[in-house]
């Protein structure tokens, strides 16, 4: 872990320095339950490599972004919410609610959602 990621909570989860309830893992991405779930299914999917935002990840590695989205779909299927619908959310920046600046997709499902969101 380099100096830029030494304080990153999600990098510490990837490094197994901080515990998490992991539901699925690939060579490039990790999915774990949110500690403050907002729906019956609320899983965070992150790349193992540190990128602060979805836009930065897309610019640096479109294939890695695709891995994150693919893992999100697998998590939704595993939790049984793929048939009724689920939401994949990337919050980008503090005004959007991003609090950990390691890109992460929220996979939310298992209940109805309103539009527009919050």
Secondary structure, 3 states (H helix, E strand, C coil): CCCCCCCCHHHHHHCCCCCCCEEEECCCEEEEECCCCCCCEEEEEEECCCCCCHHHHHHHCHHHHHHHHHHHHHHHHHCCCCCCCEEEECCCCHHHCCCCCCCEEEEEECCCCCCCCC
